Structure formats: C-alpha cells, structure tokens
Amino acid sequence: MQKIKTVKKYILILLVASTIVSCDVRRKDKIADDSEAQKILALKDSTTVQIIDTAYNFKSVTDGEKVIYSYRFKNTGTKPLVIVEATASCGCTVPQKPEKPILPGETGFIKIVFDSKGRVGEAYKTITVKSNAKPEFPPLILTGNVIAKEKSGLTH
C-alpha cells in the first residue's frame, strides 16, 4: 500500500511539473503587449487613408466555393498606417490584415476569404477595420449570390 501512495505522489509531481513547463506564459504576455502597443500607437499618431475598394460583388458562386478578394487602400497621410484589427460580420468570412504598418504613400491590402458552404442565397457581409486612420475606415462590403449545387444522379 505504501508503494502505491509513493508512485501516485511521483505521478502527481510529474503531471504538475509537465503542466508548468508546457505553459508558456511569457508568449501570451508578449502577444498582449504587442496588441496594446499597436492600439496606443493607433490612437496617438493618426494618419489619413484613401480606400480604393470599398465593395466587392462576386456575382454568383456554387455552394462550397471559396471567394478570395483583397480590398485596397492607400496611406495618404504622413504617419505609418497601423491596422489594429479587421473583423467580419460572419464567421464564414475571414479577413487578414497587414501585420506591418503601411508607410505614407504605400498601398495596403485587407484580404478576405468567404466560404460559401451552406450559405445558399444572397450574401451580404461587412468587414470592420480598426486603425489609426482619421476619418475611420468605412465598412467594407462583400455581396453576391450562392447557388445550390446541382444534385447529380444517374437515371437508367
């Protein structure tokens, strides 16, 4: 009985030690710090932006197809443009923001991927962009029509 208690203690100690080692708390702090630093920079140093593409109509796609598009914008100000966050109105649309600041005079892109699977009918999605641009980015619009797949069946 004493051996079982000792073995259980060692197993418990190993589990606790491996849990502590596997948690990389410093990485989470760094991510939080970077995000906060970008937000502070965005509020402090504003710039201006020209939105080149505010809306995209992908016309028609078949249920299950993916639509990929990049909205263009240009930093028309004198400070670097920092995109802090880009979010979509629906989980079926995934925006990808530039990780690095867009320097004055440069053009940047917000790439989106819309997954039409299970979204038959008219599509209307908005992408919200938070940045240090004044005035703020308008909502970016994605529209189109998702058509149901033809059921293929052989008739004899």
Secondary structure, 3 states (H helix, E strand, C coil): CHHHHHHHHHHHHHHHHHHHHHCCHHHHHHHHHHHHHHHHHHHHCCECEEECCCEEEEEEEECCCEEEEEEEEEECCCCCECEEEEEECCCCEEEECCCCCECCCCEEEEEEEEECCCCCEEEEEEEEEEECECCCCCCEEEEEEEECCCCCCCCC
